[in-house]
């Protein structure tokens, strides 16, 4: 079964596609059979990062049944061992992916024969993004040092946490849980996962034990992108501590990626940043992150909650 790395960030421009293409390139260069899947539904651009300017087929072809098998939408790239499922020509309503088609996609991804599959997800907290992120026991969050980006990635983590909790309740029971939380802790309390978990622990101890065991099995990483010289190098660690305190989720800080104006140049020229500027600080950071993430994630399994 493939190692699956979903990459999410709460805000556009945080560097999800750049990170996805860079990690995919490094894995492929190391001889690993790697697939990039552009699941930034409605705003796909990963193909431009791997020099596939005119994809002849895409993810929508699978969703609309123009192509029956997801593996038949795979495109080759100029890089050995690196393949792509593009979203370049996705239909206008692809962002509103129906539930049954989402489940079909998740099941199809789990059957793809690759060593590594990197999922480039959309910004925000739409259910599609949350469910694709939860497709694996492992996931990578990326943010920049700006307060808006940090706030949005925190909201993404909170939404993922709540989305997973909902798995343990029927629609009726979840509404009853919401009512109990508001009765005990106030109307605004249901937006705070720590309050929800406190009520679950008291009112539903068996479910609480399952939820706690579930989240202990996840391995989440945080990457801080575009770190400038004047920025706090320990900011990522501080964010992870705040997440642990308020959400109860363990997120490991994987490291920083230095800000480099050459990234913009590489993207505009449609060349691989790692190939064009291999000796920069940012390129070295990417190589270190790839090694650290690969060593720590280990074997992965698709979640069995579909």
C-alpha positions in Angstrom: 0.0 0.0 0.0 1.2 3.5 -0.8 2.5 6.0 1.6 0.0 8.8 1.3 0.9 12.4 2.2 -2.0 14.9 2.2 -0.8 18.5 2.2 -3.2 21.2 3.6 -3.1 24.8 4.5 -5.9 27.1 5.6 -4.9 29.9 3.3 -4.2 30.3 -0.4 -0.6 31.2 -1.2 0.9 29.3 1.8 2.9 27.0 -0.6 0.9 23.8 -0.8 1.5 23.2 -4.5 5.2 24.2 -4.2 5.7 21.8 -1.3 3.8 19.0 -3.0 5.8 19.3 -6.3 9.1 19.6 -4.4 8.5 16.6 -2.2 7.3 14.6 -5.2 10.4 15.6 -7.1 12.7 14.5 -4.3 10.9 11.2 -3.7 11.1 10.4 -7.5 14.7 11.4 -7.7 15.4 9.0 -4.9 14.0 6.2 -7.1 10.5 6.1 -5.5 7.5 5.6 -7.7 5.6 8.7 -6.9 2.2 10.2 -7.8 1.0 13.7 -7.3 -2.7 14.3 -7.2 -4.1 17.8 -7.6 -7.2 17.9 -5.3 -7.3 21.6 -5.1 -10.8 21.3 -6.7 -11.7 24.3 -8.8 -8.3 26.0 -8.4 -5.8 23.4 -9.6 -2.3 24.5 -10.7 0.0 21.6 -9.8 0.6 20.7 -13.4 2.5 24.0 -14.0 4.9 23.1 -11.2 5.9 19.8 -12.9 6.2 21.1 -16.4 3.0 19.6 -17.8 1.5 22.8 -19.4 -1.3 21.1 -21.4 -2.7 18.1 -19.6 -4.8 16.0 -22.0 -6.8 14.4 -19.2 -7.7 15.2 -15.7 -9.5 14.3 -12.4 -12.9 15.4 -13.8 -12.7 12.8 -16.5 -12.9 10.2 -13.7 -15.7 11.9 -11.8 -17.8 12.4 -14.9 -17.1 8.7 -16.0 -15.5 9.8 -19.2 -12.6 7.7 -17.9 -13.7 4.7 -15.8 -10.5 4.1 -13.8 -8.6 6.7 -11.8 -5.3 5.2 -12.8 -6.2 5.9 -16.5 -6.1 9.7 -15.7 -2.4 9.5 -14.7 0.0 11.6 -16.8 3.7 11.3 -17.1 5.9 14.2 -16.3 9.4 15.1 -17.6 10.8 13.7 -14.3 11.5 9.9 -14.1 9.4 8.1 -11.5 7.1 11.1 -11.1 3.5 11.0 -12.3 0.5 13.4 -12.0 -3.3 13.4 -11.9 -4.1 16.9 -12.9 -7.0 19.1 -12.1 -6.3 21.5 -14.9 -9.5 21.0 -16.9 -11.9 20.2 -14.0 -15.5 21.2 -14.5 -16.8 24.4 -13.0 -18.8 22.6 -10.3 -16.0 20.2 -9.3 -15.5 22.0 -6.0 -18.9 20.9 -4.9 -18.1 17.2 -5.2 -21.0 15.0 -4.1 -20.5 12.7 -1.2 -20.8 9.5 -3.2 -18.2 10.7 -5.7 -15.9 11.7 -3.0 -16.1 8.2 -1.5 -15.5 6.7 -4.9 -12.4 8.9 -5.3 -11.0 7.9 -1.9 -11.4 4.2 -2.6 -9.8 4.6 -6.0 -6.8 6.4 -4.5 -6.3 3.6 -2.0 -5.9 1.1 -4.8 -3.3 3.1 -6.8 0.0 1.2 -7.2 2.6 3.7 -6.2 5.2 3.9 -3.4 4.2 7.5 -2.5 1.1 9.5 -3.2 1.1 13.2 -2.5 -2.2 15.0 -2.3 -2.3 18.7 -3.0 -5.4 20.0 -1.3 -7.4 23.2 -1.6 -7.4 26.0 0.9 -10.1 26.4 3.4 -12.2 24.0 5.5 -14.7 22.6 3.0 -15.8 19.0 3.8 -14.0 17.8 0.6 -10.7 19.2 1.8 -11.2 17.8 5.3 -12.1 14.3 4.1 -9.2 14.1 1.6 -6.8 15.2 4.4 -8.2 12.4 6.6 -7.6 9.9 3.9 -4.4 8.9 5.6 -3.2 8.5 9.1 -0.6 11.1 8.3 -0.8 14.7 7.0 1.3 17.8 6.4 0.1 21.3 7.3 1.9 24.3 5.8 1.7 27.9 6.8 3.6 31.1 6.4 4.6 33.3 9.3 1.8 35.9 8.7 -0.9 36.0 11.4 -3.6 35.5 8.8 -2.0 32.3 7.5 -1.4 31.0 11.0 -5.0 31.7 12.0 -6.3 29.9 9.0 -4.1 26.8 9.4 -5.3 26.6 13.1 -8.9 26.7 11.9 -8.1 24.0 9.4 -6.8 21.8 12.2 -9.8 22.5 14.3 -12.2 21.6 11.5 -10.3 18.4 10.8 -10.6 17.5 14.5 -14.4 18.2 14.6 -14.9 16.4 11.3 -13.3 13.3 12.7 -15.3 13.5 15.9 -18.5 13.5 13.8 -17.6 10.1 12.5 -18.5 8.6 15.9 -22.0 10.1 16.1 -25.1 9.7 14.0 -26.7 12.9 12.8 -29.3 12.7 15.6 -26.7 12.0 18.3 -24.4 14.8 17.1 -27.2 17.3 17.3 -27.9 16.0 20.9 -24.1 16.5 21.6 -24.3 20.0 20.3 -27.2 20.8 22.6 -25.5 19.4 25.6 -22.3 21.3 25.0 -24.2 24.6 24.7 -26.3 23.8 27.8 -23.2 23.1 29.9 -20.8 25.7 28.5 -22.7 28.3 26.6 -23.8 29.0 23.0 -20.3 29.8 21.8 -18.8 26.7 23.3 -19.5 24.4 20.3 -16.9 26.2 18.3 -14.2 25.1 20.7 -13.1 21.5 20.4 -11.8 21.3 24.0 -15.3 22.0 25.2 -16.8 19.4 23.0 -14.3 16.8 24.1 -14.9 17.6 27.7 -18.7 16.9 27.3 -18.0 13.7 25.3 -15.6 12.5 28.1 -18.4 13.0 30.6 -21.5 12.0 28.7 -20.1 9.4 26.2 -17.0 7.8 27.9 -16.9 4.9 25.5 -16.8 7.2 22.5 -14.3 9.4 24.2 -11.9 6.4 24.6 -12.3 5.6 20.9 -11.7 9.2 19.8 -8.7 9.5 22.0 -7.2 6.3 20.6 -8.0 7.4 17.1 -6.2 10.7 17.3 -3.2 9.1 19.0 -2.7 7.1 15.9 -2.4 10.1 13.6 0.9 11.6 12.7 0.6 15.3 11.7 3.5 17.5 10.7 3.6 21.3 10.5 5.9 23.2 8.1 6.6 26.9 8.2 7.2 28.3 4.7 8.7 31.5 3.5 10.6 32.2 6.8 12.6 35.5 6.5 15.7 36.4 8.4 13.8 38.7 10.8 11.2 36.0 11.6 11.2 33.9 14.8 12.8 30.5 13.9 10.9 28.9 16.9 7.5 30.1 15.7 6.5 26.7 14.3 7.2 25.0 17.7 5.1 27.6 19.4 2.2 27.0 17.1 2.4 23.3 17.8 2.3 23.9 21.6 -0.8 26.1 21.2 -2.5 23.4 19.1 -1.8 20.8 21.7 -3.1 23.0 24.5 -6.3 24.1 22.8 -7.1 21.2 20.5 -5.4 18.3 22.2 -3.8 17.3 18.9 -0.2 16.4 18.7 1.4 18.1 15.7 5.2 17.7 15.2 7.0 20.7 13.9 8.9 19.4 10.8 10.9 22.5 10.1 11.2 25.8 8.3 11.6 26.6 4.6 13.5 29.8 4.1 12.0 32.6 2.0 13.7 32.7 -1.5 12.8 35.0 -4.3 14.1 32.4 -6.7 11.0 30.3 -6.0 8.9 32.9 -7.9 11.3 32.9 -10.8 11.3 29.1 -11.0 7.5 29.0 -11.0 7.2 31.7 -13.7 9.8 29.9 -15.8 8.0 26.6 -15.2 11.1 24.8 -14.1 11.8 22.8 -11.0 13.1 25.0 -8.3 15.3 22.2 -6.9 16.9 21.7 -10.3 17.4 25.3 -11.1 18.6 26.5 -7.6 19.9 23.3 -5.9 22.4 25.1 -3.6 20.0 27.7 -2.0 18.9 27.6 1.6 15.3 26.9 0.6 16.4 23.9 -1.5 18.4 22.5 1.4 15.5 23.0 3.7 13.3 21.0 1.3 15.7 18.1 1.2 16.0 18.1 5.0 12.2 18.1 5.4 11.7 15.3 2.8 14.1 13.1 4.8 12.6 13.9 8.1 9.0 13.4 7.0 9.9 10.2 5.2 11.7 8.8 8.2 9.0 9.6 10.7 5.9 8.7 8.8 6.8 5.1 8.0 4.1 2.8 6.8 0.6 4.3 6.2 -2.9 3.0 5.9 -6.0 4.5 4.4 -8.6 5.2 7.1 -11.5 2.7 7.2 -14.3 5.1 7.7 -15.8 5.4 4.2 
